[in-house]
Amino acid sequence: MRHSAKVTRTKRWKALRQEALRRDDYQCVQCGARACRLEVDHILPVRDRPDLSYELSNCQVLCSSCHARKTRLEIGFPDISPERRKWRDFLEDTPPCCKA
């Protein structure tokens, strides 16, 4: 189970999450994306700093792509190569009818 699961299942977290979304204007602070799934991320992970779990200053809004990249780096996996990122971005921008 994720270290943050005990935090993110609480009413207190849900209220804090809404505060972070409003503060960051419902967009990813890394890439500016809006029309996508947004995550409220702990800047310093809960596993390292549980005392900051409910601090708005330790939260940031990230799109799922930026959040996945940050998580990969935190757990020790390298970031994907620029060529793979370009291919992935191309596939994300391609309409579903053209992917088959």
C-alpha positions as CSV (number, residue, x, y, z in Angstrom):
1,M,0.0,0.0,0.0
2,R,1.2,3.5,-0.8
3,H,2.5,5.5,2.2
4,S,0.1,8.3,1.3
5,A,-3.0,6.1,1.3
6,K,-3.8,6.8,4.9
7,V,-3.7,10.5,4.2
8,T,-5.5,10.6,0.8
9,R,-8.5,8.7,2.1
10,T,-9.5,11.3,4.7
11,K,-12.0,14.2,4.6
12,R,-9.2,16.5,5.6
13,W,-7.2,15.5,2.5
14,K,-10.2,16.0,0.2
15,A,-10.6,19.6,1.5
16,L,-6.9,20.3,1.2
17,R,-6.9,18.8,-2.3
18,Q,-9.6,21.3,-3.3
19,E,-7.7,24.2,-1.8
20,A,-4.6,23.2,-3.9
21,L,-6.6,22.9,-7.1
22,R,-8.1,26.3,-6.5
23,R,-4.7,27.9,-5.6
24,D,-3.0,26.4,-8.7
25,D,-6.0,27.4,-10.9
26,Y,-6.8,23.9,-11.9
27,Q,-3.7,23.4,-14.0
28,C,-0.5,21.5,-13.8
29,V,2.3,23.6,-12.3
30,Q,4.9,21.9,-14.5
31,C,3.4,22.0,-18.0
32,G,0.2,24.1,-17.6
33,A,-2.2,21.3,-18.8
34,R,-5.8,21.8,-17.8
35,A,-8.1,19.5,-19.8
36,C,-6.8,16.3,-18.2
37,R,-6.8,14.4,-15.0
38,L,-5.0,16.4,-12.3
39,E,-3.3,15.0,-9.3
40,V,-2.5,16.8,-6.1
41,D,1.1,15.8,-5.3
42,H,3.1,16.0,-2.1
43,I,6.3,17.8,-3.1
44,L,8.1,16.1,-0.3
45,P,6.7,12.5,-0.2
46,V,4.6,11.4,2.7
47,R,7.0,8.4,3.3
48,D,9.8,10.9,3.9
49,R,7.9,13.8,5.6
50,P,4.6,12.5,7.1
51,D,4.5,15.7,9.2
52,L,3.9,17.7,6.0
53,S,1.0,15.5,4.8
54,Y,-1.6,18.2,5.3
55,E,0.5,21.3,4.6
56,L,-0.8,23.2,1.5
57,S,2.7,24.5,1.0
58,N,3.9,20.9,0.4
59,C,1.2,20.3,-2.3
60,Q,1.3,21.0,-6.0
61,V,-1.1,20.2,-8.8
62,L,0.4,18.0,-11.6
63,C,-1.2,16.3,-14.6
64,S,-1.0,12.6,-14.6
65,S,2.0,12.6,-17.0
66,C,4.1,15.0,-14.9
67,H,3.1,13.2,-11.7
68,A,4.1,9.8,-13.2
69,R,7.5,11.3,-14.3
70,K,8.1,12.7,-10.8
71,T,7.2,9.4,-9.1
72,R,9.5,7.5,-11.5
73,L,12.4,9.7,-10.6
74,E,11.6,9.5,-6.8
75,I,11.7,5.7,-6.8
76,G,14.9,5.6,-8.8
77,F,13.8,4.9,-12.3
78,P,15.4,7.1,-15.0
79,D,13.2,9.5,-17.0
80,I,12.2,8.3,-20.4
81,S,14.3,9.2,-23.4
82,P,13.4,12.2,-25.5
83,E,12.7,9.9,-28.5
84,R,10.2,7.9,-26.4
85,R,8.6,11.0,-25.0
86,K,8.2,12.4,-28.5
87,W,6.6,9.1,-29.7
88,R,4.3,9.0,-26.6
89,D,3.3,12.6,-27.1
90,F,2.5,11.9,-30.7
91,L,0.3,9.0,-29.8
92,E,-1.6,11.1,-27.2
93,D,-2.2,13.8,-29.8
94,T,-3.4,11.3,-32.5
95,P,-7.2,11.0,-32.7
96,P,-8.4,7.5,-31.7
97,C,-9.7,6.8,-35.2
98,C,-6.2,7.2,-36.6
99,K,-4.4,4.9,-34.1
100,A,-5.6,1.5,-35.5
